[in-house]
Amino acid sequence: MKDLQLSVAAFVRQNGQEADVAHRLLDAVSELGEVAKEVLKGSSYGSAKFATTNGWKEELGDVLFSLLCVANSTGVDMEEAVRLALAKYERRIKIKGEASSRQRHSQP
């Protein structure tokens, strides 16, 4: 992942695509919306099991590129960030039997 993150940083620098963190984050959210659109198309708007679309791989790549730009803009090593996330999920699974952060509520 470090090589990929460095490649993205070089591309941004070489092409004059620097931006502030707020705009990077807005771009990442926008790209995630494009992924959601592909899910809708690939599932006939939820009425069928999802099948990848022609744009699926490209849109996932756009999201990753955008997230790597956010990480680069804030000095975050994404490889380390993913390792921290995996450790967090493992702790949750050990403690509550699932990786989700949602709280279980007992019903009366």
Rosetta silent file (secondary structure, phi, psi, omega in degrees, C-alpha in Angstrom):
SEQUENCE: MKDLQLSVAAFVRQNGQEADVAHRLLDAVSELGEVAKEVLKGSSYGSAKFATTNGWKEELGDVLFSLLCVANSTGVDMEEAVRLALAKYERRIKIKGEASSRQRHSQP
SCORE:     score description
SCORE:     0.000 S_00000001
   1 L     0.000  -32.058 -179.237    0.000    0.000    0.000 S_00000001
   2 H   -60.854  -41.062  179.076    2.930    2.345    0.686 S_00000001
   3 H   -62.995  -41.666  179.061    4.016    2.165   -2.952 S_00000001
   4 H   -64.053  -43.450  179.352    0.489    2.938   -4.086 S_00000001
   5 H   -63.314  -40.656  177.310    0.221    5.860   -1.683 S_00000001
   6 H   -66.444  -37.206  177.888    3.560    7.217   -2.921 S_00000001
   7 H   -63.972  -41.945  178.063    2.429    6.820   -6.540 S_00000001
   8 H   -63.839  -44.244  179.519   -0.714    8.810   -5.847 S_00000001
   9 H   -60.604  -42.547  179.414    1.305   11.543   -4.120 S_00000001
  10 H   -64.925  -43.425  178.903    3.689   11.729   -7.091 S_00000001
  11 H   -59.622  -47.470 -179.347    0.802   11.889   -9.571 S_00000001
  12 H   -60.307  -46.495 -178.568   -0.877   14.699   -7.637 S_00000001
  13 H   -63.953  -47.416 -176.639    2.371   16.642   -7.369 S_00000001
  14 H   -66.281  -26.555 -176.460    3.371   16.146  -11.025 S_00000001
  15 L  -106.608   10.856  177.230   -0.048   17.191  -12.291 S_00000001
  16 L    59.887   39.987 -176.136   -0.609   20.158  -10.001 S_00000001
  17 L  -104.715   22.144  179.422   -3.613   18.536   -8.340 S_00000001
  18 L   -62.346  146.415  177.996   -2.901   19.573   -4.750 S_00000001
  19 L  -153.015  159.661  178.426   -5.981   20.466   -2.694 S_00000001
  20 L   -75.194  165.429 -174.705   -6.837   21.156    0.911 S_00000001
  21 H   -59.373  -42.222 -178.530   -8.145   18.409    3.173 S_00000001
  22 H   -59.037  -44.595  180.000  -11.764   19.605    3.083 S_00000001
  23 H   -69.975  -35.726  175.631  -11.891   19.405   -0.698 S_00000001
  24 H   -61.336  -44.111 -179.719  -10.128   16.045   -0.685 S_00000001
  25 H   -66.260  -43.018  177.030  -12.705   14.683    1.747 S_00000001
  26 H   -59.920  -39.227  177.480  -15.614   16.078   -0.270 S_00000001
  27 H   -64.039  -42.368  179.696  -14.143   14.417   -3.358 S_00000001
  28 H   -62.336  -42.242  178.890  -13.847   11.085   -1.520 S_00000001
  29 H   -65.303  -41.105  177.099  -17.490   11.273   -0.411 S_00000001
  30 H   -60.702  -43.786  178.966  -18.546   12.160   -3.947 S_00000001
  31 H   -65.465  -35.810  176.406  -16.634    9.181   -5.317 S_00000001
  32 H   -64.420  -35.446  174.368  -18.255    6.908   -2.736 S_00000001
  33 H   -60.960  -36.987  176.937  -21.593    8.148   -4.046 S_00000001
  34 H   -65.719  -35.986  176.175  -20.516    6.987   -7.493 S_00000001
  35 H   -65.027  -43.191  178.087  -19.809    3.534   -6.041 S_00000001
  36 H   -60.316  -39.092  177.713  -23.282    3.518   -4.494 S_00000001
  37 H   -61.189  -40.791  177.894  -24.715    4.408   -7.901 S_00000001
  38 H   -65.068  -35.368  176.646  -22.934    1.397   -9.407 S_00000001
  39 H   -64.500  -42.834  177.627  -24.453   -0.820   -6.679 S_00000001
  40 H   -61.059  -45.576  179.467  -27.887    0.486   -7.580 S_00000001
  41 H   -64.846  -41.281 -176.580  -27.282   -0.189  -11.265 S_00000001
  42 H   -75.722   -7.462  177.934  -25.757   -3.610  -10.552 S_00000001
  43 L  -121.866   17.832 -176.038  -28.726   -4.665   -8.433 S_00000001
  44 L    48.907   50.306 -179.959  -31.496   -3.193  -10.570 S_00000001
  45 L    55.472   42.825  174.022  -32.044   -0.637   -7.818 S_00000001
  46 L    88.658    0.545 -176.853  -32.180   -3.288   -5.116 S_00000001
  47 L   -94.405   -1.868  179.626  -34.528   -5.710   -6.824 S_00000001
  48 L  -142.372  164.630  175.818  -31.854   -8.261   -7.780 S_00000001
  49 L   -65.723  139.438 -177.294  -28.650   -9.715   -6.404 S_00000001
  50 L   -63.402  134.848  171.541  -25.719   -7.384   -7.105 S_00000001
  51 L  -129.371  137.974 -177.481  -23.596   -8.092  -10.150 S_00000001
  52 L   -58.492  147.516 -179.621  -20.588   -5.958  -10.991 S_00000001
  53 L  -104.042  173.899  177.474  -21.114   -3.296  -13.627 S_00000001
  54 L   -61.842  -33.011 -177.406  -18.793   -1.990  -16.324 S_00000001
  55 L   -91.605   -2.534 -173.078  -17.917    0.975  -14.113 S_00000001
  56 H   -56.113  -55.162 -175.852  -17.505   -0.934  -10.836 S_00000001
  57 H   -62.407  -43.200 -179.667  -13.721   -1.380  -10.832 S_00000001
  58 H   -63.061  -41.847 -179.694  -13.053    2.181  -12.016 S_00000001
  59 H   -67.533  -38.565  174.907  -15.327    3.686   -9.358 S_00000001
  60 H   -62.555  -40.062  177.055  -13.663    1.638   -6.601 S_00000001
  61 H   -62.255  -39.221  177.914  -10.331    2.866   -7.896 S_00000001
  62 H   -63.233  -40.101  178.675  -11.581    6.452   -7.754 S_00000001
  63 H   -64.286  -46.550 -179.536  -12.610    6.002   -4.108 S_00000001
  64 H   -63.075  -43.495  177.166   -9.248    4.529   -3.169 S_00000001
  65 H   -56.821  -47.012 -179.052   -7.400    7.281   -5.033 S_00000001
  66 H   -62.974  -41.935  178.523   -9.450    9.905   -3.192 S_00000001
  67 H   -66.305  -37.974  177.041   -8.847    8.279    0.201 S_00000001
  68 H   -66.122  -34.649  175.060   -5.132    8.051   -0.478 S_00000001
  69 H   -64.775  -41.510  176.682   -5.172   11.759   -1.348 S_00000001
  70 H   -61.360  -46.433  179.875   -6.876   12.497    1.986 S_00000001
  71 H   -60.613  -45.889  179.496   -4.281   10.393    3.778 S_00000001
  72 H   -62.419  -38.150 -179.638   -1.427   12.103    1.958 S_00000001
  73 H   -68.113  -21.102 -176.941   -2.878   15.530    2.743 S_00000001
  74 H  -114.349    5.871  176.741   -2.962   14.690    6.446 S_00000001
  75 L    72.718   28.230 -178.878    0.274   12.722    6.747 S_00000001
  76 L   -97.912  129.857  173.058   -1.391    9.366    7.430 S_00000001
  77 L   -82.265  108.510 -174.828    0.322    6.117    6.436 S_00000001
  78 H   -65.864  -30.452  176.819   -2.639    4.134    5.106 S_00000001
  79 H   -62.006  -45.710  176.771   -0.928    0.792    5.570 S_00000001
  80 H   -63.954  -40.611 -179.841   -0.580    1.568    9.264 S_00000001
  81 H   -61.644  -41.197  178.956   -4.143    2.900    9.386 S_00000001
  82 H   -68.237  -39.276  177.266   -5.525   -0.343    7.933 S_00000001
  83 H   -62.323  -40.852  176.784   -3.482   -2.415   10.370 S_00000001
  84 H   -62.586  -41.107  178.811   -4.890   -0.343   13.255 S_00000001
  85 H   -63.518  -43.726  179.139   -8.419   -0.879   11.907 S_00000001
  86 H   -61.421  -41.462  178.442   -7.878   -4.648   11.653 S_00000001
  87 H   -63.572  -40.109  178.402   -6.620   -4.773   15.237 S_00000001
  88 H   -62.409  -44.990 -179.776   -9.669   -2.797   16.376 S_00000001
  89 H   -64.846  -38.464  177.499  -12.032   -5.183   14.574 S_00000001
  90 H   -62.397  -41.888  177.836  -10.254   -8.191   16.069 S_00000001
  91 H   -61.506  -44.183  179.812  -10.685   -6.715   19.580 S_00000001
  92 H   -61.410  -42.117  179.758  -14.391   -6.138   18.938 S_00000001
  93 H   -62.935  -41.689  178.784  -14.859   -9.692   17.708 S_00000001
  94 H   -64.740  -39.517 -176.130  -13.145  -11.036   20.828 S_00000001
  95 H   -79.645  -47.712 -174.324  -15.213   -8.823   23.124 S_00000001
  96 H  -119.907    2.432  176.330  -18.648   -8.890   21.483 S_00000001
  97 L    81.502    7.437  177.636  -18.451  -11.542   18.800 S_00000001
  98 L  -153.555  156.973 -177.772  -18.715   -9.074   15.890 S_00000001
  99 L   -84.498  -17.542 -176.137  -16.634   -6.375   14.225 S_00000001
 100 L   -62.902  149.699  177.159  -19.428   -3.811   14.084 S_00000001
 101 L   -91.170   -1.756 -177.789  -19.332   -0.773   16.345 S_00000001
 102 L   -65.173  148.878  179.968  -23.098   -0.769   16.796 S_00000001
 103 L   -91.384  137.976  174.169  -24.430   -1.067   20.286 S_00000001
 104 L   -88.344  132.513  179.002  -26.749   -3.900   21.178 S_00000001
 105 L  -112.604  131.935  176.819  -29.779   -2.807   23.096 S_00000001
 106 L   -80.176  142.934  179.904  -31.705   -5.184   25.262 S_00000001
 107 L   -96.461  143.641 -178.625  -35.413   -5.121   24.768 S_00000001
 108 L   -65.304    0.000    0.000  -37.739   -4.980   27.774 S_00000001
